[in-house]
Amino acid sequence: MSDEPIDATKIIPAEHQDFAEPSPWRKDPDEELKDLTAQHDAILETTQMAPVYASREEVDSLVAPFARPEMQAPARAAQPNAALSTLTAKNISAWFGDHKVLEQVSLTMPAGQVTALIGPSGCGKSTFLRILNRMHELVPSASLAGEVLLDGDDIYDRRKKLQDARKHIGMVFQKPNPFPAMSIYDNVVAGLKLTGVKASRDTKDELVERSLTSAGLWKEVKGRLRAPGGGLSGGQQQRLCIARSLAIKPKVLLMDEPCSALDPTSTRVIEETMAELQKEVTIVIVTHNMQQAQRVSQQCAFFLASQGTPGQIVEHGDTDAMFHDPQDERTADYVNGRFG
Ligand SMILES: Nc1ncnc2c1ncn2[C@@H]1O[C@H](COP(=O)(O)OP(=O)(O)OP(=O)(O)O)[C@@H](O)[C@H]1O
């Protein structure tokens, strides 16, 4: 995919192009929120059909020349940061109907670090990630057992609202999913509406600049905040989605293969952005790309579902150790590309 900006007038139907200019919030706010929520849910659905533009090997070989030493240094050096939040999963089992897909998975995702979830297709990584911010329960047949603790508080506690989990634990998907006809500015503040947070115009302006800066996009878009989000390149759209998640000031950011639909240059920019972001938010990323896991994470968990059994964690710990001195033969085989 090219990193060149897309001409919005070519992809947005003429009747919707008036959205390119100031605020689209023209309806009754409740109606608007209902529409927005429906659109958001529809987008979540479509993200399950995300295209993959290159194989793991292709992306790795293309990214390698860009892998400057300073890209690896900040991530590797990151220490747990007590000022940030720790997410702990305890004995998580999960089902779709009668099909058990995770078995007693426990994992601590330390504050201020990047934890990478790796493993072959179908071993339950995405399901585990979606359990971490209560998205699993959106699937009608889905159920689960176990606890997810954010700084010690169970996000599944009956007294806790679903919205609170979403506010504290943001998610970025495989395929960039900005609201295409909505302006860049309104895309960033959309998260506030979805989580019911009210803010003044000045607060929003400040938030938009801060979120876009943290997502590594501010310099590229500050002169065209009223242009539609759909007019950005794929990589820029993904950073816009990161900014949208950051606007609600999450404590944890979950990323489900955030670069799999992006070209190598955009992948590099997102990885650099992650190295900066982990100073302000704890990150959990699902990736099929072993080189990416090594570049961006300090902690790593290897999931495996062997011969139709539910997914389990075979081994987890320090990323360097997992890749260079794995304790389990299956981890060694997987990280060295012998299966999966
Ligand atoms: N909505 C769903 N309904 C029924 N089964 C599902 C659903 N989503 C996932 N599954 C099943 O749950 C198991 C785990 O899937 P999951 O997507 O979590 O694995 P994964 O490791 O993330 O795979 P991949 O790397 O291919 O994305 C698979 O057997 C999958 O078919």
The ligand as an SDF file (V2000), in Angstrom:
LIG
                    3D

 31 33  0  0  0  0  0  0  0  0999 V2000
  -16.4660  -15.1160   16.7610 N   0  0  0  0  0  0  0  0  0  0  0  0
  -16.0890  -16.3730   16.8450 C   0  0  0  0  0  0  0  0  0  0  0  0
  -16.9730  -17.3770   16.8710 N   0  0  0  0  0  0  0  0  0  0  0  0
  -16.5860  -18.6750   16.9650 C   0  0  0  0  0  0  0  0  0  0  0  0
  -15.3110  -19.0790   17.0590 N   0  0  0  0  0  0  0  0  0  0  0  0
  -14.3660  -18.1100   17.0450 C   0  0  0  0  0  0  0  0  0  0  0  0
  -14.6920  -16.7230   16.9410 C   0  0  0  0  0  0  0  0  0  0  0  0
  -13.5280  -16.0090   16.9590 N   0  0  0  0  0  0  0  0  0  0  0  0
  -12.5320  -16.9080   17.0630 C   0  0  0  0  0  0  0  0  0  0  0  0
  -13.0320  -18.1690   17.1160 N   0  0  0  0  0  0  0  0  0  0  0  0
  -12.2440  -19.4060   17.2560 C   0  0  0  0  0  0  0  0  0  0  0  0
  -11.4360  -19.2870   18.4190 O   0  0  0  0  0  0  0  0  0  0  0  0
  -10.1560  -19.8710   18.2120 C   0  0  0  0  0  0  0  0  0  0  0  0
   -9.0890  -18.8260   18.5240 C   0  0  0  0  0  0  0  0  0  0  0  0
   -9.1900  -17.7830   17.5480 O   0  0  0  0  0  0  0  0  0  0  0  0
   -8.3260  -16.4560   17.6590 P   0  0  0  0  0  0  0  0  0  0  0  0
   -8.7560  -15.5570   16.5540 O   0  0  0  0  0  0  0  0  0  0  0  0
   -8.3930  -15.9340   19.0320 O   0  0  0  0  0  0  0  0  0  0  0  0
   -6.8660  -17.0330   17.3880 O   0  0  0  0  0  0  0  0  0  0  0  0
   -5.5620  -16.2290   16.9800 P   0  0  0  0  0  0  0  0  0  0  0  0
   -4.4240  -16.9150   17.6390 O   0  0  0  0  0  0  0  0  0  0  0  0
   -5.7360  -14.7850   17.2560 O   0  0  0  0  0  0  0  0  0  0  0  0
   -5.5270  -16.4810   15.4220 O   0  0  0  0  0  0  0  0  0  0  0  0
   -4.9140  -15.5520   14.2740 P   0  0  0  0  0  0  0  0  0  0  0  0
   -3.4560  -15.4380   14.5810 O   0  0  0  0  0  0  0  0  0  0  0  0
   -5.1830  -16.3140   13.0250 O   0  0  0  0  0  0  0  0  0  0  0  0
   -5.6340  -14.2320   14.3280 O   0  0  0  0  0  0  0  0  0  0  0  0
  -10.1440  -20.3570   16.7720 C   0  0  0  0  0  0  0  0  0  0  0  0
  -10.4470  -21.7340   16.7830 O   0  0  0  0  0  0  0  0  0  0  0  0
  -11.2510  -19.5680   16.1110 C   0  0  0  0  0  0  0  0  0  0  0  0
  -11.8140  -20.3010   15.0490 O   0  0  0  0  0  0  0  0  0  0  0  0
  1  2  1  0
  2  3  1  0
  2  7  2  0
  3  4  2  0
  4  5  1  0
  5  6  2  0
  6  7  1  0
  6 10  1  0
  7  8  1  0
  8  9  2  0
  9 10  1  0
 10 11  1  0
 11 12  1  0
 11 30  1  0
 12 13  1  0
 13 14  1  0
 13 28  1  0
 14 15  1  0
 15 16  1  0
 16 17  2  0
 16 18  1  0
 16 19  1  0
 19 20  1  0
 20 21  2  0
 20 22  1  0
 20 23  1  0
 23 24  1  0
 24 25  2  0
 24 26  1  0
 24 27  1  0
 28 29  1  0
 28 30  1  0
 30 31  1  0
M  END
$$$$
